[in-house]
Structures are given as C-alpha cells and as structure tokens.
Amino acid sequence: LGASPRAALALFRACQALAATQGRDFVKPDDVKRLAIPVLAHRLVVTAQSRLRGQGVEEIVRDTLNRTPVPVESLGR
C-alpha cells in the first residue's frame, strides 16, 4: 500500500536537509534516490501477493525508483 502525503513531505524535507548539508540550496534526483528507501520503507505495507513473490519493501521502492524517469531540463533552444 502506498505512502501517505506525510511520507512524501518527509522525503521532501529529508532531501532538502541532505542538499543543505552538502552546501546546495536545491535537491537533485540523486538525493531522492539516496533517501527514498530509508524514509519510505517503514511507511509502506507490502501486500500478500508481493510477499509471496519474495518482494520486500526495499525492493519495491528500488524498483519504482529505477522505473521512474529522471526529469531533464533542456539547455538552450
């Protein structure tokens, strides 16, 4: 079962904090990838089907991150 809006806010804030500790005032997609599992894993509930397939929460989050395209800003024209 999916994460709540509060979980999304927690991920957002954690990514902001990570960026700040690295001297940036912006979040990079790599920040989200780095923190998604630690922030979201304990907030998700794995369905019985997923458990029967041997999938854990971390695997599901990692798979979702890998399938989600990273936004790219075009430079110039």
C-alpha positions as CSV (number, residue, x, y, z in Angstrom):
1,L,0.0,0.0,0.0
2,G,1.2,3.4,-0.9
3,A,2.9,6.1,1.2
4,S,0.8,8.9,2.7
5,P,1.1,12.6,1.8
6,R,3.0,13.0,5.1
7,A,5.5,10.4,3.8
8,A,6.0,12.5,0.7
9,L,6.6,15.6,2.8
10,A,9.1,13.7,5.0
11,L,11.0,12.6,1.9
12,F,10.9,16.2,0.6
13,R,12.3,17.6,3.8
14,A,14.9,14.9,4.2
15,C,16.1,15.7,0.7
16,Q,16.2,19.4,1.4
17,A,18.3,18.7,4.6
18,L,20.7,16.5,2.6
19,A,21.2,19.1,0.0
20,A,21.8,21.8,2.7
21,T,24.4,19.6,4.4
22,Q,26.2,19.5,1.1
23,G,26.1,23.2,0.6
24,R,23.3,23.3,-2.0
25,D,20.0,25.2,-2.0
26,F,18.4,22.7,-4.4
27,V,17.6,19.0,-4.4
28,K,19.0,16.6,-7.1
29,P,17.3,13.4,-8.3
30,D,20.2,11.5,-6.7
31,D,19.2,12.9,-3.3
32,V,15.7,11.4,-3.7
33,K,17.1,8.1,-4.8
34,R,19.5,8.1,-1.9
35,L,16.9,8.8,0.8
36,A,13.8,7.1,-0.6
37,I,14.3,3.7,1.0
38,P,15.3,5.0,4.5
39,V,12.4,7.5,4.5
40,L,9.7,5.4,2.9
41,A,10.4,1.8,3.7
42,H,8.9,1.7,7.2
43,R,5.8,3.7,5.9
44,L,4.7,1.1,3.3
45,V,2.7,-2.1,3.7
46,V,3.6,-5.0,1.4
47,T,0.7,-6.9,0.0
48,A,0.4,-10.6,0.5
49,Q,1.0,-11.1,-3.3
50,S,4.2,-9.2,-3.1
51,R,5.3,-11.2,-0.1
52,L,4.5,-14.5,-1.8
53,R,6.7,-13.3,-4.8
54,G,9.5,-12.7,-2.3
55,Q,9.5,-8.9,-2.7
56,G,10.2,-6.8,0.3
57,V,9.6,-3.1,0.8
58,E,13.1,-2.1,-0.1
59,E,12.9,-4.0,-3.4
60,I,9.6,-2.4,-4.3
61,V,10.9,1.1,-3.6
62,R,14.2,0.4,-5.5
63,D,12.2,-0.9,-8.5
64,T,9.9,2.1,-8.5
65,L,12.9,4.4,-8.5
66,N,14.5,2.6,-11.3
67,R,11.4,2.7,-13.5
68,T,10.7,6.4,-12.8
69,P,12.4,8.7,-15.4
70,V,14.6,11.5,-14.1
71,P,13.4,14.9,-15.2
72,V,15.8,16.7,-17.5
73,E,16.0,20.4,-18.2
74,S,16.9,21.3,-21.7
75,L,19.7,23.8,-22.1
76,G,19.2,26.4,-24.7
77,R,16.8,26.2,-27.6
